[in-house]
Amino acid sequence: MRRSLGSRRQKWVRATLGLGSLGAAGLLVALFAMPVSAGSSSGGTAVRAKATTVNVTATEFKFKLSKTKVPVGKVTFKVTNRGKVGHDFKIAGKKTKLLAPGKSATLTVTFSKSGRIAYTCTVAGHAAAGMKGVLAVGKATVPPPVTTTTRVTTTVATTTATPPPGSVPIQVLMNEYTFKLSQTSVAAGTTVFFTVVNQGVIDHNFGFPSLGVTTPNVPAGGTSTLTVTFKTAGSIYYVCNLPQHAEAGMSGFFTVTG
């Protein structure tokens, strides 16, 4: 009888231990089978791609981009004009408004494939002066720097190509954005033969609006002439009448004494 009770007791203990082992094993399986939560640091969740931002600085006459190569996808260009005249920024068929000095604008473009994408300023003469470039997208490579070439000097003349007898010669040097006159005053009744030289990198002109006379637009490196007879005394306003040039500093007063 005692052996029977002892045998049954041993069987019960073994059965209990077996269930306990199965329970522990089941608990371990359950723990490993549990999904990783979204907040886990295991890296199981997908990482959201970062938006690409390119800072663009415009001056006379160039663009400076914070990145020259970007991935395929959405790119935001933050354009700031640090120059003295208005500029804009155009790329992939999209363009900012004309930005006054100190102003900024944002332009968002989505690039669907790799390639070299041209950008430019659309203000007349600015791209030719250097405000253009190429952005590398995706697998495209950044193009090598462009080798600069010497500009061929051209001459643009008015109908008066030679100084009239007795005229006073005055040289006018034009640049971005100034005039420099070799002489700034004459006596009333004097005829002046102005030789106007463009030392800048974009077109300029020189004239006296109140007298109705001006040179043609003179290309970079070009020369023009203008003959003016100042009949009465006073301060005569002169200016480059191309858009924004006077506001940037291309204007002044020529003195005619009595």
C-alpha positions as CSV (number, residue, x, y, z in Angstrom):
1,M,0.0,0.0,0.0
2,R,2.8,2.4,0.9
3,R,4.6,1.5,-2.4
4,S,1.4,2.3,-4.3
5,L,1.0,5.7,-2.7
6,G,4.7,6.5,-3.2
7,S,4.5,5.5,-6.8
8,R,1.5,7.7,-7.5
9,R,3.1,10.6,-5.7
10,Q,6.3,10.3,-7.9
11,K,4.1,10.2,-11.0
12,W,2.3,13.4,-10.0
13,V,5.6,15.2,-9.3
14,R,7.0,14.2,-12.7
15,A,3.8,15.3,-14.5
16,T,3.8,18.7,-12.7
17,L,7.5,19.3,-13.6
18,G,6.7,18.4,-17.2
19,L,3.9,20.9,-17.5
20,G,6.1,23.5,-15.9
21,S,8.8,22.9,-18.5
22,L,6.4,23.1,-21.3
23,G,5.0,26.4,-19.8
24,A,8.5,27.9,-19.7
25,A,9.3,26.9,-23.2
26,G,6.0,28.2,-24.4
27,L,6.6,31.5,-22.7
28,L,10.1,31.8,-24.4
29,V,8.5,31.0,-27.8
30,A,5.8,33.6,-27.3
31,L,8.4,36.3,-26.3
32,F,10.5,35.7,-29.4
33,A,7.4,35.6,-31.7
34,M,6.1,39.0,-30.5
35,P,6.4,41.8,-33.1
36,V,8.8,44.7,-32.5
37,S,7.0,47.9,-31.6
38,A,7.2,51.0,-33.8
39,G,9.1,52.7,-31.1
40,S,11.8,50.1,-30.8
41,S,15.4,51.0,-31.5
42,S,16.0,47.7,-33.4
43,G,15.7,49.4,-36.8
44,G,12.7,47.3,-37.9
45,T,10.7,50.3,-39.1
46,A,11.4,52.1,-42.5
47,V,13.3,55.4,-42.3
48,R,11.6,58.3,-44.0
49,A,13.7,60.0,-46.6
50,K,14.8,63.5,-45.7
51,A,13.7,66.5,-47.9
52,T,16.6,68.1,-49.9
53,T,17.1,71.8,-49.5
54,V,19.5,73.9,-51.6
55,N,20.4,77.4,-50.6
56,V,21.0,79.7,-53.6
57,T,22.7,83.1,-53.3
58,A,22.5,85.5,-56.2
59,T,25.0,88.4,-56.8
60,E,26.5,90.3,-59.7
61,F,26.9,88.1,-61.7
62,K,26.8,84.6,-60.4
63,F,24.9,82.0,-58.4
64,K,26.3,80.1,-55.4
65,L,24.5,76.9,-54.5
66,S,25.0,75.1,-51.2
67,K,24.8,71.8,-53.1
68,T,25.8,71.1,-56.7
69,K,24.5,67.5,-56.6
70,V,21.1,66.3,-55.3
71,P,19.2,63.0,-55.2
72,V,16.2,62.3,-57.4
73,G,13.0,63.5,-55.8
74,K,11.7,66.8,-54.3
75,V,14.2,69.6,-53.9
76,T,13.5,73.0,-52.3
77,F,15.6,75.9,-53.5
78,K,15.8,78.8,-51.1
79,V,16.9,81.8,-53.2
80,T,18.3,85.0,-51.7
81,N,19.4,88.1,-53.7
82,R,22.6,89.5,-52.2
83,G,23.3,91.7,-55.2
84,K,22.6,95.4,-56.0
85,V,20.0,94.8,-58.8
86,G,17.1,92.4,-59.2
87,H,17.7,88.8,-60.1
88,D,15.5,85.6,-60.5
89,F,16.3,81.9,-60.5
90,K,14.9,79.4,-63.1
91,I,15.4,75.7,-63.2
92,A,13.5,72.8,-64.8
93,G,10.8,75.1,-66.2
94,K,10.1,76.8,-62.8
95,K,11.1,80.3,-61.9
96,T,11.0,82.6,-58.9
97,K,9.7,86.1,-59.2
98,L,12.1,89.0,-59.8
99,L,13.8,89.4,-56.4
100,A,14.8,92.9,-55.3
101,P,18.2,93.3,-53.4
102,G,17.9,91.6,-50.0
103,K,14.7,89.6,-50.9
104,S,14.2,85.9,-50.9
105,A,11.9,83.3,-52.4
106,T,11.4,79.5,-52.3
107,L,11.1,77.3,-55.3
108,T,10.2,73.5,-55.1
109,V,11.0,71.2,-58.0
110,T,10.5,67.4,-58.3
111,F,13.2,65.6,-60.3
112,S,11.9,62.3,-61.6
113,K,15.2,61.0,-63.1
114,S,18.9,61.5,-63.0
115,G,20.5,64.1,-65.3
116,R,22.2,67.5,-65.5
117,I,19.7,70.3,-65.1
118,A,20.5,73.8,-66.2
119,Y,19.6,76.9,-64.1
120,T,19.8,80.5,-65.0
121,C,18.8,84.1,-64.3
122,T,16.4,85.3,-66.9
123,V,17.1,89.0,-66.6
124,A,18.5,90.3,-69.9
125,G,22.2,90.0,-70.0
126,H,22.7,88.3,-66.6
127,A,23.1,84.8,-67.9
128,A,25.6,85.9,-70.4
129,A,27.5,87.6,-67.7
130,G,27.8,84.4,-65.7
131,M,24.5,83.8,-63.9
132,K,23.9,80.2,-65.1
133,G,25.1,76.7,-64.3
134,V,24.2,73.0,-64.1
135,L,22.9,71.0,-61.2
136,A,23.7,67.2,-61.0
137,V,20.7,65.1,-60.1
138,G,20.8,61.4,-59.0
139,K,23.5,59.4,-60.7
140,A,24.6,62.3,-62.9
141,T,28.0,63.8,-62.2
142,V,28.8,67.5,-61.6
143,P,30.2,69.0,-64.8
144,P,33.8,70.3,-64.8
145,P,34.2,74.1,-64.4
146,V,33.9,76.0,-67.6
147,T,37.1,77.6,-69.0
148,T,36.6,81.3,-69.4
149,T,37.5,82.9,-72.7
150,T,38.5,86.4,-73.5
151,R,35.6,88.5,-74.8
152,V,36.2,90.0,-78.3
153,T,36.0,93.8,-78.1
154,T,33.4,95.4,-80.3
155,T,32.7,99.0,-81.2
156,V,29.3,100.6,-81.5
157,A,29.4,104.2,-82.8
158,T,26.8,107.0,-83.0
159,T,26.4,109.1,-86.1
160,T,29.2,111.4,-84.9
161,A,32.3,109.2,-85.1
162,T,34.9,111.9,-84.8
163,P,35.2,114.9,-82.5
164,P,33.8,118.1,-84.0
165,P,36.3,121.0,-84.3
166,G,36.7,122.8,-81.0
167,S,34.8,120.2,-78.9
168,V,36.0,119.1,-75.5
169,P,36.8,115.4,-75.2
170,I,35.5,113.6,-72.1
171,Q,35.9,109.9,-71.4
172,V,33.0,108.0,-69.7
173,L,33.9,104.6,-68.1
174,M,30.9,102.4,-67.3
175,N,30.9,99.4,-65.0
176,E,28.5,97.5,-62.6
177,Y,27.1,99.9,-61.4
178,T,29.0,103.2,-61.8
179,F,30.0,105.9,-64.2
180,K,33.4,107.5,-64.1
181,L,33.8,110.8,-66.1
182,S,37.2,112.2,-66.8
183,Q,35.6,115.7,-66.5
184,T,32.4,116.6,-64.8
185,S,31.8,120.3,-65.8
186,V,32.1,122.7,-68.7
187,A,31.1,126.2,-69.5
188,A,27.7,127.0,-71.1
189,G,28.0,126.9,-74.9
190,T,30.6,124.1,-74.9
191,T,30.3,121.2,-77.3
192,V,31.5,117.9,-75.6
193,F,32.6,114.8,-77.4
194,F,31.9,111.9,-75.0
195,T,33.8,108.6,-75.6
196,V,31.8,106.0,-73.7
197,V,33.6,102.8,-72.8
198,N,31.8,99.8,-71.2
199,Q,34.3,98.0,-68.8
200,G,31.6,95.9,-67.3
201,V,30.2,92.5,-68.1
202,I,26.7,93.4,-69.3
203,D,25.2,96.1,-71.5
204,H,25.1,99.7,-70.4
205,N,24.3,103.1,-72.0
206,F,24.9,106.8,-71.3
207,G,22.7,109.7,-71.9
208,F,21.0,112.9,-70.9
209,P,17.2,112.4,-70.7
210,S,16.4,116.1,-70.5
211,L,18.3,116.7,-73.7
212,G,16.8,113.7,-75.5
213,V,20.2,112.2,-76.3
214,T,21.7,108.8,-75.4
215,T,24.1,106.2,-76.7
216,P,22.9,102.9,-78.0
217,N,23.3,100.0,-75.6
218,V,27.0,99.3,-75.4
219,P,28.0,95.6,-75.0
220,A,30.7,94.6,-72.6
221,G,34.1,95.7,-73.9
222,G,32.4,98.0,-76.4
223,T,32.7,101.8,-77.1
224,S,30.3,104.4,-78.3
225,T,30.4,108.2,-78.7
226,L,28.0,111.0,-78.0
227,T,28.3,114.7,-79.0
228,V,26.4,117.2,-76.9
229,T,26.3,121.0,-76.9
230,F,25.4,122.4,-73.5
231,K,23.7,125.7,-74.2
232,T,22.5,126.8,-70.8
233,A,23.9,126.6,-67.3
234,G,22.7,124.1,-64.7
235,S,23.0,120.6,-63.4
236,I,22.2,118.1,-66.2
237,Y,21.1,114.6,-65.1
238,Y,22.8,111.7,-66.8
239,V,21.9,108.0,-66.5
240,C,22.0,104.5,-67.8
241,N,18.4,103.9,-68.7
242,L,18.4,100.0,-68.7
243,P,16.1,98.5,-66.1
244,Q,17.4,98.8,-62.5
245,H,20.8,100.2,-63.5
246,A,20.0,103.8,-62.3
247,E,18.7,102.4,-59.0
248,A,22.0,100.5,-58.5
249,G,24.1,103.7,-58.9
250,M,24.4,104.4,-62.6
251,S,23.3,108.1,-62.6
252,G,24.7,111.5,-61.7
253,F,24.8,115.2,-62.6
254,F,27.0,117.0,-65.1
255,T,27.6,120.7,-64.2
256,V,27.3,123.4,-66.8
257,T,28.6,126.8,-65.5
258,G,27.3,130.2,-66.6
